[in-house]
Amino acid sequence: MTILIKHANEVITLKSNAKGPRTREKMREIAVIENGSVLIEEDRIIAVGAFEQLAVDFPDLVKKADTIDASGKIVMPGLVDCHTHLVHGGTREQEFNMRLNGSTYMEIMNAGGGIHATTKRTRETSFEDLYAKSMQHLDVFLKHGVTTVEAKSGYGLDWETEKKQLEVAKKLQATHDVDVVSTFMGAHAVPRDYKGREDVFVDIVIHDMLPKVAELHLAEFNDVFCEKGVFTPAQSQRILEAGKALGLTPKIHADEIEPYKGAELAAKVGAISAEHLLVASDEGIQRMAEAGTIAVLLPGTAFFLRAPFARGRLMIDKGVPVAISTDFNPGSSPTLSLPFIMNLACMHMGMTLEEVLTATTINAAYALNRGEQIGSLEAEKQADVVILDVANYKQLQYFYGMNHTNTVIKNGRIVVRDGILLN
Protein backbone atom coordinates (compact mmCIF):
# COMPACT_ATOMS: atom_id res chain seq x y z
CA MET A 1 0.00 0.00 0.00
CA THR A 2 1.18 3.51 -0.83
CA ILE A 3 0.06 6.45 1.30
CA LEU A 4 0.67 10.14 0.74
CA ILE A 5 -0.02 12.57 3.58
CA LYS A 6 0.05 16.02 2.06
CA HIS A 7 -0.15 19.70 2.99
CA ALA A 8 0.09 19.33 6.76
CA ASN A 9 0.40 22.63 8.58
CA GLU A 10 3.50 21.15 10.20
CA VAL A 11 5.39 17.88 9.90
CA ILE A 12 7.47 17.32 13.04
CA THR A 13 10.16 14.95 11.80
CA LEU A 14 12.52 14.74 14.81
CA LYS A 15 15.23 14.19 12.20
CA SER A 16 18.81 14.87 13.26
CA ASN A 17 22.28 14.21 11.97
CA ALA A 18 23.26 13.04 15.45
CA LYS A 19 22.95 9.36 16.34
CA GLY A 20 21.64 8.12 19.65
CA PRO A 21 19.27 9.72 22.14
CA ARG A 22 19.12 13.51 22.20
CA THR A 23 20.57 15.55 25.06
CA ARG A 24 20.68 19.17 26.19
CA GLU A 25 19.71 21.64 23.44
CA LYS A 26 19.35 18.80 20.92
CA MET A 27 16.14 17.82 22.72
CA ARG A 28 14.62 21.07 21.46
CA GLU A 29 15.53 20.48 17.81
CA ILE A 30 12.41 18.78 16.49
CA ALA A 31 12.88 19.70 12.78
CA VAL A 32 9.53 21.16 11.71
CA ILE A 33 8.55 21.30 8.02
CA GLU A 34 5.70 23.72 7.29
CA ASN A 35 3.19 22.68 4.63
CA GLY A 36 4.90 19.30 4.65
CA SER A 37 4.10 15.90 3.21
CA VAL A 38 5.05 12.29 3.94
CA LEU A 39 5.24 9.50 1.36
CA ILE A 40 4.89 5.89 2.53
CA GLU A 41 5.34 2.64 0.60
CA GLU A 42 4.38 -0.62 2.29
CA ASP A 43 5.74 -0.42 5.85
CA ARG A 44 8.49 2.18 5.20
CA ILE A 45 8.74 5.94 4.92
CA ILE A 46 10.00 6.84 1.44
CA ALA A 47 10.41 10.59 1.79
CA VAL A 48 9.41 13.63 3.83
CA GLY A 49 9.24 17.16 2.47
CA ALA A 50 7.24 19.54 0.30
CA PHE A 51 4.52 17.91 -1.80
CA GLU A 52 5.84 19.55 -4.95
CA GLN A 53 9.27 18.01 -4.45
CA LEU A 54 7.86 14.55 -3.67
CA ALA A 55 5.77 14.73 -6.85
CA VAL A 56 8.95 15.42 -8.86
CA ASP A 57 11.10 12.81 -7.13
CA PHE A 58 8.53 10.00 -6.92
CA PRO A 59 5.88 10.68 -9.60
CA ASP A 60 4.67 7.09 -9.95
CA LEU A 61 4.27 6.54 -6.22
CA VAL A 62 2.52 9.90 -5.73
CA LYS A 63 0.14 9.15 -8.59
CA LYS A 64 -0.99 5.78 -7.19
CA ALA A 65 -0.99 6.73 -3.51
CA ASP A 66 -3.97 6.72 -1.19
CA THR A 67 -3.90 10.44 -0.37
CA ILE A 68 -4.68 11.97 3.02
CA ASP A 69 -5.16 15.73 3.07
CA ALA A 70 -3.70 16.92 6.39
CA SER A 71 -4.47 20.60 5.84
CA GLY A 72 -4.98 22.34 9.18
CA LYS A 73 -3.35 19.44 11.06
CA ILE A 74 0.10 18.38 12.18
CA VAL A 75 1.97 15.14 11.50
CA MET A 76 4.53 13.52 13.77
CA PRO A 77 6.08 10.13 14.59
CA GLY A 78 3.98 7.60 16.45
CA LEU A 79 4.36 7.97 20.22
CA VAL A 80 6.48 5.46 22.11
CA ASP A 81 5.42 4.53 25.67
CA CYS A 82 8.62 3.04 27.02
CA HIS A 83 7.57 2.04 30.55
CA THR A 84 4.29 0.22 31.24
CA HIS A 85 3.04 -2.68 33.32
CA LEU A 86 0.55 -3.58 30.61
CA VAL A 87 -0.30 -7.16 31.57
CA HIS A 88 -1.85 -7.47 35.02
CA GLY A 89 -4.94 -8.66 36.82
CA GLY A 90 -7.44 -6.54 38.71
CA THR A 91 -7.65 -2.88 39.68
CA ARG A 92 -6.95 -1.01 42.92
CA GLU A 93 -9.40 1.88 43.02
CA GLN A 94 -10.11 1.13 46.69
CA GLU A 95 -6.53 2.15 47.51
CA PHE A 96 -7.03 5.45 45.69
CA ASN A 97 -10.08 6.09 47.85
CA MET A 98 -8.12 5.14 51.00
CA ARG A 99 -5.36 7.61 50.12
CA LEU A 100 -7.91 10.37 49.57
CA ASN A 101 -9.23 9.61 53.04
CA GLY A 102 -5.80 9.89 54.63
CA SER A 103 -4.41 6.34 54.67
CA THR A 104 -0.65 6.00 54.40
CA TYR A 105 1.25 3.67 52.10
CA MET A 106 2.00 1.28 54.96
CA GLU A 107 -1.62 1.32 56.15
CA ILE A 108 -2.73 0.33 52.67
CA MET A 109 -0.12 -2.42 52.54
CA ASN A 110 -1.20 -3.74 55.93
CA ALA A 111 -4.81 -3.81 54.72
CA GLY A 112 -3.80 -6.17 51.92
CA GLY A 113 -3.16 -3.58 49.23
CA GLY A 114 -0.12 -2.60 47.22
CA ILE A 115 1.77 -4.67 44.70
CA HIS A 116 0.92 -7.90 46.50
CA ALA A 117 -2.78 -7.31 45.82
CA THR A 118 -2.07 -7.11 42.09
CA THR A 119 0.22 -10.14 42.33
CA LYS A 120 -2.63 -12.16 43.85
CA ARG A 121 -5.09 -11.07 41.14
CA THR A 122 -2.60 -11.69 38.33
CA ARG A 123 -1.87 -15.19 39.60
CA GLU A 124 -5.61 -15.90 39.70
CA THR A 125 -6.41 -14.45 36.28
CA SER A 126 -6.31 -16.79 33.27
CA PHE A 127 -4.06 -16.27 30.27
CA GLU A 128 -7.15 -15.64 28.13
CA ASP A 129 -8.53 -12.95 30.45
CA LEU A 130 -5.16 -11.21 30.78
CA TYR A 131 -4.83 -11.23 27.01
CA ALA A 132 -8.32 -9.84 26.42
CA LYS A 133 -7.87 -7.07 28.99
CA SER A 134 -4.46 -6.10 27.60
CA MET A 135 -5.86 -6.01 24.06
CA GLN A 136 -8.42 -3.46 25.20
CA HIS A 137 -5.70 -1.36 26.81
CA LEU A 138 -3.63 -1.44 23.62
CA ASP A 139 -6.66 -0.25 21.65
CA VAL A 140 -6.86 2.81 23.90
CA PHE A 141 -3.12 3.43 23.60
CA LEU A 142 -3.43 3.29 19.81
CA LYS A 143 -6.32 5.77 19.77
CA HIS A 144 -4.06 8.16 21.70
CA GLY A 145 -1.35 7.93 19.04
CA VAL A 146 0.90 5.37 20.76
CA THR A 147 2.36 2.89 18.28
CA THR A 148 4.96 1.11 20.47
CA VAL A 149 4.79 0.16 24.15
CA GLU A 150 7.01 -1.64 26.59
CA ALA A 151 5.36 -4.30 28.76
CA LYS A 152 7.01 -5.35 32.02
CA SER A 153 6.21 -8.51 33.91
CA GLY A 154 6.61 -8.42 37.69
CA TYR A 155 3.14 -9.17 39.01
CA GLY A 156 3.82 -12.86 39.37
CA LEU A 157 6.90 -13.10 41.57
CA ASP A 158 6.81 -16.82 40.78
CA TRP A 159 7.94 -18.46 37.56
CA GLU A 160 4.55 -19.64 36.32
CA THR A 161 2.90 -16.23 36.58
CA GLU A 162 5.90 -14.31 35.28
CA LYS A 163 5.96 -16.68 32.31
CA LYS A 164 2.21 -16.18 31.81
CA GLN A 165 2.62 -12.40 31.71
CA LEU A 166 5.48 -12.59 29.24
CA GLU A 167 3.64 -15.07 27.02
CA VAL A 168 0.61 -12.77 26.96
CA ALA A 169 2.88 -9.90 25.89
CA LYS A 170 4.43 -12.12 23.21
CA LYS A 171 0.99 -12.99 21.82
CA LEU A 172 -0.01 -9.32 21.88
CA GLN A 173 3.08 -8.47 19.85
CA ALA A 174 2.03 -11.05 17.27
CA THR A 175 -1.64 -10.03 17.08
CA HIS A 176 -2.09 -6.34 17.89
CA ASP A 177 -1.12 -3.40 15.69
CA VAL A 178 0.85 -1.78 18.51
CA ASP A 179 4.38 -3.13 18.83
CA VAL A 180 4.89 -4.65 22.29
CA VAL A 181 8.44 -4.82 23.69
CA SER A 182 8.85 -7.20 26.64
CA THR A 183 10.81 -6.65 29.84
CA PHE A 184 11.26 -9.30 32.53
CA MET A 185 10.81 -7.89 36.02
CA GLY A 186 10.70 -10.90 38.31
CA ALA A 187 12.48 -8.70 40.87
CA HIS A 188 9.60 -6.23 41.21
CA ALA A 189 9.05 -7.02 44.90
CA VAL A 190 10.03 -9.61 47.48
CA PRO A 191 7.22 -12.19 47.87
CA ARG A 192 5.74 -12.32 51.34
CA ASP A 193 6.93 -15.90 51.73
CA TYR A 194 10.53 -14.66 51.44
CA LYS A 195 10.36 -11.87 53.98
CA GLY A 196 13.66 -12.06 55.88
CA ARG A 197 15.05 -14.40 53.22
CA GLU A 198 15.43 -11.87 50.42
CA ASP A 199 18.73 -13.28 49.17
CA VAL A 200 17.08 -16.68 48.67
CA PHE A 201 14.55 -15.05 46.34
CA VAL A 202 17.33 -13.17 44.56
CA ASP A 203 19.01 -16.51 43.90
CA ILE A 204 15.75 -17.89 42.48
CA VAL A 205 15.48 -14.94 40.09
CA ILE A 206 19.10 -15.36 39.01
CA HIS A 207 19.42 -19.13 38.77
CA ASP A 208 15.88 -20.22 37.94
CA MET A 209 13.86 -17.46 36.27
CA LEU A 210 16.41 -15.52 34.22
CA PRO A 211 17.84 -18.56 32.38
CA LYS A 212 14.32 -19.65 31.41
CA VAL A 213 13.44 -16.17 30.16
CA ALA A 214 16.55 -16.15 27.97
CA GLU A 215 16.11 -19.73 26.75
CA LEU A 216 12.47 -19.16 25.77
CA HIS A 217 13.18 -15.69 24.26
CA LEU A 218 10.43 -14.14 26.36
CA ALA A 219 12.02 -10.75 26.96
CA GLU A 220 14.61 -8.34 25.65
CA PHE A 221 15.24 -6.41 28.88
CA ASN A 222 15.71 -7.23 32.56
CA ASP A 223 14.46 -4.80 35.21
CA VAL A 224 14.71 -4.65 39.02
CA PHE A 225 13.15 -2.43 41.70
CA CYS A 226 16.15 -1.02 43.57
CA GLU A 227 14.53 0.60 46.58
CA LYS A 228 14.88 0.55 50.35
CA GLY A 229 12.75 -2.31 51.64
CA VAL A 230 12.72 -4.00 48.22
CA PHE A 231 16.09 -4.87 46.62
CA THR A 232 19.38 -3.37 47.77
CA PRO A 233 21.88 -1.91 45.28
CA ALA A 234 24.05 -5.01 45.80
CA GLN A 235 21.16 -7.40 45.16
CA SER A 236 20.03 -5.32 42.19
CA GLN A 237 23.50 -5.39 40.67
CA ARG A 238 23.65 -9.18 40.98
CA ILE A 239 20.31 -9.52 39.17
CA LEU A 240 21.20 -7.07 36.41
CA GLU A 241 24.67 -8.54 35.82
CA ALA A 242 23.18 -12.04 35.67
CA GLY A 243 20.70 -10.88 33.05
CA LYS A 244 23.44 -9.21 31.02
CA ALA A 245 25.38 -12.47 30.96
CA LEU A 246 22.31 -14.08 29.37
CA GLY A 247 21.87 -11.35 26.77
CA LEU A 248 19.16 -9.33 28.55
CA THR A 249 19.74 -5.57 28.51
CA PRO A 250 19.50 -4.01 31.99
CA LYS A 251 16.91 -1.47 33.09
CA ILE A 252 16.30 -0.34 36.66
CA HIS A 253 13.51 1.16 38.78
CA ALA A 254 15.62 3.62 40.74
CA ASP A 255 15.33 6.23 43.48
CA GLU A 256 11.54 6.42 43.45
CA ILE A 257 10.79 6.78 47.17
CA GLU A 258 14.16 7.38 48.85
CA PRO A 259 17.61 8.21 47.46
CA TYR A 260 19.22 4.78 47.25
CA LYS A 261 22.02 5.12 44.68
CA GLY A 262 19.90 3.49 42.00
CA ALA A 263 20.91 6.10 39.42
CA GLU A 264 24.55 5.48 40.23
CA LEU A 265 24.02 1.75 39.83
CA ALA A 266 22.34 2.24 36.47
CA ALA A 267 25.44 4.00 35.17
CA LYS A 268 27.75 1.42 36.75
CA VAL A 269 26.10 -1.62 35.11
CA GLY A 270 25.54 0.10 31.76
CA ALA A 271 21.75 0.10 31.99
CA ILE A 272 20.02 1.42 28.90
CA SER A 273 17.66 3.34 31.18
CA ALA A 274 16.93 4.21 34.79
CA GLU A 275 13.26 4.82 35.54
CA HIS A 276 11.26 6.90 38.05
CA LEU A 277 14.20 8.86 39.60
CA LEU A 278 11.94 11.11 41.68
CA VAL A 279 14.64 11.54 44.32
CA ALA A 280 17.81 10.72 42.36
CA SER A 281 20.91 12.36 43.80
CA ASP A 282 22.99 15.01 42.06
CA GLU A 283 25.82 12.51 41.84
CA GLY A 284 23.55 9.88 40.32
CA ILE A 285 22.32 12.33 37.71
CA GLN A 286 25.91 13.25 36.83
CA ARG A 287 26.88 9.58 36.53
CA MET A 288 23.94 8.91 34.23
CA ALA A 289 24.92 11.85 32.03
CA GLU A 290 28.47 10.52 31.76
CA ALA A 291 27.28 6.99 30.96
CA GLY A 292 24.57 8.07 28.50
CA THR A 293 21.91 6.27 30.53
CA ILE A 294 18.41 7.40 29.53
CA ALA A 295 16.22 8.77 32.32
CA VAL A 296 12.69 7.47 31.83
CA LEU A 297 10.59 9.87 33.89
CA LEU A 298 7.03 9.06 34.97
CA PRO A 299 5.19 12.23 35.97
CA GLY A 300 1.85 10.44 36.11
CA THR A 301 3.05 8.41 39.08
CA ALA A 302 4.10 11.49 41.02
CA PHE A 303 0.81 13.17 40.11
CA PHE A 304 -1.34 10.21 41.17
CA LEU A 305 0.57 9.61 44.41
CA ARG A 306 0.87 13.36 45.12
CA ALA A 307 4.63 12.98 45.39
CA PRO A 308 7.43 15.36 44.32
CA PHE A 309 8.11 15.25 40.59
CA ALA A 310 11.45 14.13 39.17
CA ARG A 311 13.90 16.92 38.35
CA GLY A 312 13.49 16.69 34.61
CA ARG A 313 14.76 20.21 33.94
CA LEU A 314 17.95 19.60 35.90
CA MET A 315 18.57 16.25 34.23
CA ILE A 316 18.29 17.74 30.75
CA ASP A 317 20.53 20.67 31.68
CA LYS A 318 23.13 18.24 33.07
CA GLY A 319 23.19 16.26 29.82
CA VAL A 320 21.02 13.27 30.68
CA PRO A 321 18.90 12.03 27.75
CA VAL A 322 15.30 12.11 29.01
CA ALA A 323 12.26 10.09 27.96
CA ILE A 324 8.82 10.17 29.55
CA SER A 325 6.17 7.48 29.86
CA THR A 326 2.82 6.69 31.46
CA ASP A 327 4.03 3.93 33.83
CA PHE A 328 0.57 2.46 33.21
CA ASN A 329 -0.14 0.17 36.16
CA PRO A 330 -3.05 -0.50 38.52
CA GLY A 331 -1.54 0.97 41.67
CA SER A 332 0.30 4.21 41.04
CA SER A 333 -0.49 5.35 37.49
CA PRO A 334 -3.73 3.91 36.05
CA THR A 335 -3.73 6.00 32.88
CA LEU A 336 -3.47 5.13 29.20
CA SER A 337 -3.05 8.75 28.09
CA LEU A 338 0.52 9.53 27.13
CA PRO A 339 -0.65 12.95 25.83
CA PHE A 340 -1.74 13.84 29.38
CA ILE A 341 1.63 12.69 30.72
CA MET A 342 3.25 15.08 28.22
CA ASN A 343 1.11 17.87 29.71
CA LEU A 344 2.34 17.01 33.21
CA ALA A 345 5.98 17.00 32.09
CA CYS A 346 5.60 20.56 30.82
CA MET A 347 3.66 21.82 33.82
CA HIS A 348 5.48 20.08 36.67
CA MET A 349 8.98 19.11 35.47
CA GLY A 350 10.00 22.26 33.64
CA MET A 351 10.23 20.63 30.23
CA THR A 352 9.60 22.61 27.07
CA LEU A 353 7.07 21.79 24.36
CA GLU A 354 9.84 20.55 22.10
CA GLU A 355 11.53 18.47 24.80
CA VAL A 356 8.38 16.49 25.57
CA LEU A 357 8.01 15.64 21.89
CA THR A 358 11.58 14.34 21.82
CA ALA A 359 11.02 12.50 25.10
CA THR A 360 8.01 10.57 23.78
CA THR A 361 9.38 9.76 20.33
CA ILE A 362 13.06 9.39 19.52
CA ASN A 363 14.41 9.25 23.09
CA ALA A 364 11.70 6.81 24.15
CA ALA A 365 12.55 4.70 21.11
CA TYR A 366 16.21 4.61 22.14
CA ALA A 367 15.14 3.59 25.66
CA LEU A 368 13.77 0.45 23.97
CA ASN A 369 16.82 0.07 21.71
CA ARG A 370 14.73 0.96 18.66
CA GLY A 371 15.92 4.44 17.83
CA GLU A 372 17.25 3.33 14.45
CA GLN A 373 13.83 1.99 13.41
CA ILE A 374 11.21 4.30 14.94
CA GLY A 375 10.86 7.63 16.73
CA SER A 376 11.38 10.02 13.81
CA LEU A 377 10.02 10.56 10.31
CA GLU A 378 12.91 9.74 7.99
CA ALA A 379 13.37 7.76 4.80
CA GLU A 380 13.71 4.01 5.38
CA LYS A 381 12.32 4.14 8.90
CA GLN A 382 9.23 2.20 9.92
CA ALA A 383 6.06 4.01 8.86
CA ASP A 384 4.59 4.80 12.29
CA VAL A 385 2.87 8.16 11.83
CA VAL A 386 0.24 10.17 13.72
CA ILE A 387 -1.94 12.99 12.37
CA LEU A 388 -3.32 15.34 15.01
CA ASP A 389 -6.22 17.80 15.02
CA VAL A 390 -4.23 20.86 16.04
CA ALA A 391 -2.89 23.69 13.93
CA ASN A 392 0.65 23.59 15.31
CA TYR A 393 2.71 21.55 17.77
CA LYS A 394 2.46 24.22 20.47
CA GLN A 395 -1.27 23.55 20.74
CA LEU A 396 -0.64 19.94 21.80
CA GLN A 397 0.22 21.04 25.34
CA TYR A 398 -1.78 24.28 25.31
CA PHE A 399 -5.04 22.34 24.95
CA TYR A 400 -4.22 20.05 27.85
CA GLY A 401 -5.97 16.88 29.03
CA MET A 402 -7.31 16.16 25.53
CA ASN A 403 -6.70 13.52 22.89
CA HIS A 404 -5.99 15.28 19.61
CA THR A 405 -5.31 12.10 17.59
CA ASN A 406 -7.13 12.00 14.26
CA THR A 407 -5.31 9.33 12.23
CA VAL A 408 -2.74 6.68 13.10
CA ILE A 409 -0.65 4.83 10.53
CA LYS A 410 1.15 1.79 11.90
CA ASN A 411 3.66 -0.13 9.80
CA GLY A 412 2.23 1.61 6.72
CA ARG A 413 -1.41 0.71 7.48
CA ILE A 414 -4.12 3.13 8.50
CA VAL A 415 -5.37 1.73 11.83
CA VAL A 416 -7.16 4.79 13.27
CA ARG A 417 -9.11 7.24 11.14
CA ASP A 418 -11.05 10.24 12.47
CA GLY A 419 -10.30 8.96 15.97
CA ILE A 420 -12.00 5.61 15.31
CA LEU A 421 -10.17 2.28 15.52
CA LEU A 422 -10.54 0.52 12.18
CA ASN A 423 -10.16 -3.11 13.22
Buried (B, 14 or more C-beta within 10 A) or exposed (E): BBBBBBBBBBBBBBBBEEEBBBBEEBBBBBBBBEBBBBBBBEBBBBBBBBBEEBBEEBEEBBEEBEBBEBEEBBBBBBBBBBBBBBBBBBBBEEBBEBBEEEBEEEEBBEEEBBBBBBBBBBBEBEBEEBBEBBBEBBBBBBBBBBBBBBBBBBBBBBBEBBBBBBBBBBBBBEEBBBBBBBBBBBBBBBBEEBEEEBEEBBBBBBEEBBBBBBEEEBBBBBBBBBBEEBBBBEBBBBBBBBBBEBEBBBBBBBBBBEBBBBBBBBBBBBBBBBBBBBBBBEEBBBBBBEBBBBBBBBBBBBBBBEBEBBBBBBBBBBBBBBBBBBBBBBBBBBBBBBBBBBBBBBBBBBBBBBBBBBBBBBBBBBBBBBBBBBBBBBEEBBBBBBBBBBEBBEBBBEEEEBBBBBBBBBBBBBBBBEBEEEE
